[in-house]
């Protein structure tokens, strides 16, 4: 089963989250990391002159909110397990 470790690691390297979604019970963390990474990648690829409004800023805010929310939920679950 070492192939799962490497596949999950490579997936998480290129796009945060899919390794968690596929191979761990941390589905919530994987979901929010994946959504945040996809939104961040979209903002990176959009030429800012093409969107004169604040759309890229709004999408980036949503992306980092998803990343922070996923990490916070995972941290809560891990700490709750550790403390009992």
N, C-alpha and C positions, 0 to 999 in steps of 0.2 A: 503494500500500500504506500510505498514511498513516492510513487508517481503522483498521488493526490497532494502530497506535501509540496512537490515542485510545481504542479499545475496551479494550485492555490496561491503559491508564492508569486509565480509569474503573472497570474491574473491580477493580484493585488498590486504588483509593481506598476503595471501599465494602466490599470484603472482601479482605483481604490474600491474594495468591497466585494467583488464577485467571488473571491476565494472564501470569504466568510459565508456568503449565501450558499455556496455549493457544498462546502465540506465541514462546516461547524454549526453548532446550535445557535450561534450569535446572528440570527437572521435580521433582527432589528438594526444592529450595528452595520451589517453588510448592506442593508437596504439604504440607510441614510448616507453611508459612505459612497455608495454607487451613485445615488441621485446627486449628491454634492459634487462628485467628480465629473459627472456628465455635464452638469450645468456650468462648472468652472471651465471645462474644455470648450464648451460652446462659446463662452465669453472670450476665451483666448483666440478663437478663430474668427470672430466677427470684427470686421473693420469698423472702428469707432466712427468714421465719417459716414458710414452707411446708415447708422442709427443716431440721428441728432438728439433724440430725447434721452432719457435716463434708463432706457431698457437694459443696457449692459450692467449698470450699477445695480439695478433691481434684481437681475438674475444672479449676479455675484453675491449679493446679500443673501438671497434664498439659498444659494449653494453652500455658503459658509454656515448659514443657520442649520442646514441639514447635517453638515459635518459635525457641528458642535452638539446638536441634539442627539445624533447617533452615539457620539462619544459619551455624552452625559448619561444617556439611558444605559449604555453598556457599563459605565463606571458604577452607576447605582446598583445594577444587578450584581456586579462582581463584589462590591463592598457589602451588599446585603448578604451574599453567600458567605463571605469571609467573616463577617461579624456575627452572623447567625440570627 
